[in-house]
Amino acid sequence: MALAAHRARPVRDRAAAAHGRQAGHRPRHRAAGVGLDPLRRGPGALLAEAPRRRALRPCGRGVDAGGHLRRRRLGLRGIRYAEHRQDELIAQANALLESADFRCLGAGQLVNEDCGDFGTVIVPDPSVAGRDDYNDGRCWATYGVSTPQVCRLPLEDDTPDPPADAEPLRVLAIGDSHNNVLLPAYEQMYAELGWEIDVTGRGGCSWGTVPQVDTVGARRDECRDWKRNITELLASSDPYDLIITTSLQTGFLAEPTAGETQEETTVRGLREAWESQIERGAVVVAIQDNPRMGDDVVQCVEREGLAAVTACAQPISRAFAGYDALAPAVEQTPGSALVSLRDLQCTEDACSPVIGNVAVYRDSSHMTATFVRTLAPFLIDRVVAAMAQAEATAPPVG
């Protein structure tokens, strides 16, 4: 898109048009990756592999401390009924996953009053939640690599075509691994809005201009080089309409500059990167990081089952430890806006690793692809709204 036309039709107008399409049509489609390689396939396949009886543990009805059914109390008929009912619930959850209907799973269950009771079922099964990842090497520069890897969505051939009247905004989603965790949501964004979405990320690197502190020198140098290469790539490319960014809140801060605190340098590095693209006509939407759990969160959920909702929860003070540089960077940067999903991940006091019968985490800080898919409708709506907010404060181009 030419620079002269960039603000001719404000992003807020295009965002409103996109929002209108969403209100009338939110397509549901098969979860991308079903039936593919184990590290890319959909959550329904992961659930089918798991031992089905494990999900009976958390209720404690007719189950002893070791997870074994108390035959004396239940009797054989009661045991068979409980197992049959559990199989029915698993089948129902699988059916929703395969149809990509997440209105009654995960974040969707929080706002939908018409959902049934899935009992103690958790998807994906906690024993395989650690494999529920949807990252892709085409969008990802791993450790040892400083050359940006940029992919264009959709990644899968069976992703539905976007609406025929979609206006193709050019969008870049950039950041560290917490950005690439959102790939399933970005693909849904493409399917609903028809945006031209590029994705790029690198382990441990936020999008900024200042080197980050790292205890391993080689990784610090690689991250610095990746940031420089991203800056050069963006400068030589056509400008984007929207840039979405996020990063680990407890990640490495910037190396402090004389006269600045480490936090101030970190925020300045973000602002400089964002402003370099805002002055070319883009708006920036920053997504606040997801909560961080304990290191044993996956094992805790596998051990506790549905009781993990409270037994494995993390207090707010620990879930959001570290410095949140994105919020002050947005406050200081006209043409940017902040999106938060924390109301869908936490209560006022704690954050849970199981929400709406879905395992939220595949490790201490990365969300499962299944839970991200349930967040997608909310993320899309909030990004569209944030675009209009950012446009309202954006400086003139040129």
C-alpha positions in Angstrom: 0.0 0.0 0.0 1.4 3.4 -1.0 2.3 5.7 1.8 0.1 8.5 0.5 -2.9 6.3 0.8 -2.1 5.0 4.2 -4.1 7.5 6.2 -6.5 8.3 3.3 -9.0 5.9 4.8 -8.3 5.7 8.6 -7.6 2.3 10.1 -10.5 2.8 12.4 -12.9 2.9 9.4 -11.4 -0.3 8.0 -11.5 -1.8 11.5 -15.1 -0.9 11.9 -15.9 -2.6 8.5 -14.0 -5.7 9.7 -15.9 -5.7 12.9 -19.2 -5.5 11.0 -18.2 -8.6 9.1 -17.3 -10.4 12.3 -20.7 -9.6 13.9 -22.5 -11.2 11.1 -20.2 -14.1 10.3 -17.7 -15.9 12.5 -16.8 -19.1 10.6 -15.9 -22.2 12.4 -13.5 -24.6 10.7 -11.5 -27.6 11.4 -8.6 -27.1 13.7 -5.5 -26.6 11.5 -3.1 -29.5 11.7 -5.5 -32.4 12.6 -4.0 -35.6 11.4 -0.5 -34.2 10.6 2.8 -34.6 12.3 2.4 -35.1 16.1 3.9 -31.7 16.9 1.5 -29.9 14.5 -1.7 -31.9 14.7 -4.8 -30.8 16.3 -5.9 -31.3 19.9 -8.5 -33.9 19.1 -5.8 -36.3 17.9 -3.8 -35.6 21.1 -6.8 -36.4 23.3 -7.6 -39.6 21.5 -4.1 -41.0 22.4 -4.5 -40.4 26.1 -5.6 -43.0 28.8 -9.3 -42.3 29.1 -9.7 -43.3 32.8 -7.2 -40.8 34.1 -9.9 -38.1 33.9 -12.0 -39.9 36.6 -9.5 -39.0 39.3 -10.2 -35.4 40.2 -13.8 -35.8 41.4 -12.9 -38.2 44.2 -16.2 -40.0 44.0 -15.4 -43.7 44.2 -11.7 -43.1 43.7 -9.0 -43.7 46.3 -5.8 -41.8 46.8 -4.1 -43.8 44.1 -6.8 -43.1 41.5 -8.3 -46.6 41.8 -12.1 -47.1 41.8 -13.6 -48.2 45.1 -15.5 -51.3 44.0 -17.1 -51.9 47.4 -18.8 -48.5 47.5 -19.7 -48.1 43.8 -20.4 -51.6 42.8 -19.7 -53.0 39.3 -22.8 -51.3 37.8 -21.8 -47.9 39.2 -18.3 -48.3 37.9 -19.5 -49.1 34.4 -21.9 -46.2 34.4 -19.2 -43.8 35.5 -16.8 -45.1 32.8 -19.6 -44.9 30.1 -20.5 -41.4 31.1 -16.8 -40.3 31.0 -16.5 -41.8 27.5 -19.6 -39.8 26.4 -18.1 -36.6 27.7 -14.8 -37.3 26.0 -16.6 -38.0 22.7 -18.5 -34.7 23.1 -15.3 -32.7 23.7 -13.6 -34.4 20.8 -16.5 -33.6 18.5 -16.2 -29.9 19.4 -12.5 -29.9 18.8 -12.8 -31.6 15.4 -15.4 -29.1 14.3 -13.4 -26.2 15.8 -16.4 -25.1 17.8 -14.8 -23.6 20.9 -17.8 -21.7 22.2 -18.1 -24.2 25.1 -14.4 -24.9 25.7 -11.7 -22.8 27.2 -12.2 -19.1 27.2 -15.5 -19.6 25.3 -17.0 -21.4 28.2 -16.5 -18.4 30.4 -19.0 -16.3 28.5 -21.4 -18.9 27.1 -24.2 -19.7 29.5 -25.7 -22.4 27.3 -22.8 -24.9 27.7 -23.3 -28.3 29.2 -21.2 -29.9 31.9 -18.1 -31.8 30.6 -17.5 -33.2 34.1 -13.8 -33.9 34.7 -12.7 -34.0 31.1 -9.6 -32.0 30.2 -8.5 -31.4 26.6 -5.9 -31.9 25.5 -5.3 -34.8 28.0 -2.7 -33.5 30.5 -0.4 -36.4 29.7 0.2 -35.0 26.2 -0.5 -31.3 26.8 3.3 -30.6 26.5 3.1 -31.5 22.8 0.1 -29.3 22.0 2.3 -26.7 20.1 1.6 -25.1 16.7 4.8 -23.2 16.1 6.3 -23.5 12.6 9.9 -23.2 11.5 8.9 -21.1 8.5 7.9 -18.3 11.0 10.7 -18.9 13.6 14.4 -18.2 14.1 15.6 -20.6 16.8 18.8 -20.2 18.9 21.8 -20.1 16.6 19.9 -18.2 13.9 19.9 -14.4 13.5 18.3 -14.3 10.1 14.5 -13.4 10.3 12.2 -16.2 9.2 9.0 -14.7 7.9 6.0 -16.8 7.0 2.8 -15.7 5.2 -0.5 -17.1 6.5 -2.3 -19.4 6.1 0.2 -22.2 6.8 -2.3 -25.0 6.0 -3.9 -25.6 2.6 -7.3 -26.5 4.2 -7.7 -23.1 5.9 -11.0 -21.6 4.7 -10.8 -18.7 2.3 -11.5 -15.2 3.8 -14.7 -13.3 3.0 -14.9 -12.1 -0.6 -15.4 -8.5 0.5 -12.4 -8.5 2.8 -10.0 -5.5 2.6 -6.5 -6.9 2.7 -4.6 -5.0 5.3 -1.0 -5.8 5.5 -0.2 -7.1 9.0 3.0 -8.2 10.8 2.9 -10.3 14.0 6.4 -10.1 15.6 8.0 -11.0 18.9 9.5 -13.8 20.9 8.0 -17.3 21.3 5.0 -15.8 23.1 4.1 -14.2 19.8 4.4 -17.4 17.9 2.2 -19.2 20.4 -0.6 -17.1 19.0 -0.3 -18.6 15.5 -3.6 -20.5 15.7 -5.4 -17.2 16.5 -3.6 -15.4 13.7 -4.7 -18.0 11.3 -8.3 -17.5 12.5 -7.8 -13.8 12.0 -6.8 -14.4 8.4 -9.9 -16.6 7.8 -12.3 -14.1 9.3 -10.9 -10.8 8.1 -8.8 -11.7 5.1 -5.8 -9.7 6.3 -2.5 -10.4 4.7 -0.6 -11.6 7.8 3.1 -12.2 8.1 4.6 -13.8 11.2 8.1 -13.7 12.5 9.7 -14.5 15.9 12.9 -15.5 17.7 13.5 -17.3 21.0 14.1 -14.8 23.8 14.0 -11.7 21.6 11.4 -8.9 21.8 11.0 -6.4 19.0 13.1 -3.4 19.9 16.3 -1.6 19.1 18.3 -2.1 22.2 20.3 -5.4 23.0 18.9 -7.5 25.7 20.8 -8.9 28.7 21.4 -12.6 28.5 23.5 -14.8 30.7 24.8 -16.7 27.6 26.9 -14.3 25.4 26.3 -16.1 22.1 22.5 -15.9 22.5 22.8 -12.2 23.4 24.8 -11.5 20.3 22.4 -13.5 18.1 19.4 -11.6 19.5 21.2 -8.3 18.8 21.9 -9.3 15.2 18.3 -10.5 14.7 17.0 -7.1 15.9 19.3 -5.3 13.5 18.3 -7.6 10.7 14.6 -7.1 11.5 15.1 -3.3 11.4 16.8 -3.5 8.0 14.1 -5.9 6.7 11.3 -3.6 7.7 13.1 -0.5 6.3 13.4 -2.2 2.9 9.9 -3.6 2.8 6.6 -1.9 1.9 5.0 -0.5 5.1 2.5 -2.5 7.1 -0.9 -1.2 8.1 -0.8 -3.0 11.5 2.0 -4.5 13.5 1.1 -6.8 16.4 3.7 -7.5 19.0 4.1 -9.3 22.3 6.8 -10.8 24.4 7.6 -12.7 27.6 7.1 -10.3 30.6 9.7 -12.2 32.7 12.1 -12.2 29.7 15.5 -10.4 29.5 15.4 -6.7 29.9 17.6 -4.4 27.8 21.2 -3.6 28.6 21.0 -0.3 30.5 22.3 2.9 28.9 24.1 5.5 30.9 21.6 7.8 32.6 18.7 5.3 32.3 17.5 2.5 34.4 17.2 -1.0 32.8 13.4 -0.5 32.6 13.7 2.9 31.0 16.1 1.5 28.4 13.8 -1.4 27.6 10.9 0.9 27.1 12.9 3.2 24.9 14.0 0.3 22.7 10.4 -0.7 22.1 9.4 2.9 21.4 12.1 3.4 18.9 11.2 0.2 17.0 7.5 1.1 17.0 8.0 4.7 16.0 10.1 3.7 13.0 7.1 2.0 11.5 4.4 4.3 12.8 6.0 7.2 10.9 5.6 5.1 7.8 1.9 4.7 8.3 1.5 1.6 10.5 -0.2 1.4 13.9 1.1 -0.9 16.6 -1.0 -3.1 18.8 0.8 -4.7 21.8 -0.6 -7.8 23.5 0.1 -8.1 27.2 1.8 -11.3 28.1 0.0 -14.3 29.4 0.4 -15.4 33.1 3.4 -17.5 34.0 2.8 -20.7 36.0 5.0 -22.9 38.2 7.7 -25.0 36.5 5.8 -28.2 37.2 2.4 -26.9 36.0 2.0 -29.7 33.4 2.7 -32.4 35.9 0.5 -30.7 38.5 -2.5 -30.7 36.1 -1.8 -34.3 35.2 -1.7 -35.3 38.9 -4.7 -33.2 40.1 -7.0 -33.4 37.1 -9.8 -30.8 37.2 -8.9 -30.0 40.8 -5.9 -28.2 39.2 -8.2 -25.3 38.7 -7.4 -24.3 42.2 -4.7 -26.7 43.3 -2.2 -25.6 40.6 -3.3 -22.0 40.3 -0.7 -19.2 40.5 -1.3 -16.1 42.6 -1.5 -12.9 40.6 1.7 -11.6 42.1 3.7 -14.6 40.8 1.8 -15.0 37.5 2.8 -11.5 36.5 6.2 -11.1 38.1 8.7 -9.2 36.2 8.6 -5.8 34.4 5.8 -5.2 31.9 7.5 -2.9 29.4 4.7 -3.0 26.9 2.2 -1.0 28.9 4.5 2.1 29.5 5.7 1.9 25.9 2.1 2.2 24.7 1.5 5.1 27.0 4.5 6.9 25.6 4.0 6.1 21.9 1.2 7.8 19.9 -0.1 5.4 17.3 -0.1 2.3 19.5 -2.6 0.6 21.7 -2.6 -2.2 24.3 -4.7 -5.4 24.3 -5.2 -7.5 27.4 -6.7 -11.0 27.7 -6.0 -11.3 31.4 -9.7 -11.2 32.3 -10.0 -14.5 30.4 -7.0 -16.1 32.1 -7.3 -15.0 35.7 -9.6 -14.0 38.5 -8.7 -11.0 40.7 -6.6 -13.2 42.9 -5.1 -16.0 40.8 -4.5 -17.5 37.4 -5.6 -21.1 36.6 -3.9 -23.7 34.4 -7.3 -25.2 33.5 -10.0 -23.0 32.1 -13.3 -24.2 30.6 -12.1 -27.9 30.7 -9.0 -27.0 28.6 -5.4 -27.4 29.7 -4.0 -23.8 29.3 -0.2 -24.5 29.4 2.2 -26.9 27.7 5.0 -25.6 29.9 5.4 -22.9 32.6 4.8 -20.0 30.2 3.6 -21.2 26.8 -0.1 -21.8 26.2 -1.4 -24.9 24.4 -2.6 -24.5 20.8 -6.0 -25.7 22.0 -6.5 -22.9 24.5 -5.2 -20.3 22.0 -7.9 -21.4 19.6 -10.5 -20.7 22.3 -9.0 -17.2 22.8 -9.0 -16.4 19.1 -12.5 -14.8 18.8 -11.7 -12.5 21.8 -8.2 -11.6 20.5 -9.6 -10.7 17.1 -12.3 -8.5 18.5 -9.9 -6.7 20.8 -7.2 -6.2 18.2 -9.8 -4.7 15.8 -10.9 -2.3 18.6 -7.2 -1.5 19.5 -6.5 -0.6 15.9 -9.1 2.2 16.1 -7.6 3.4 19.4 -4.1 3.5 17.9 -5.2 5.3 14.8 -6.9 8.0 16.8 -3.5 9.0 18.3 -1.3 8.3 15.3 0.7 11.2 13.9 0.3 12.3 10.3 2.4 10.5 7.8 5.0 12.3 5.8 
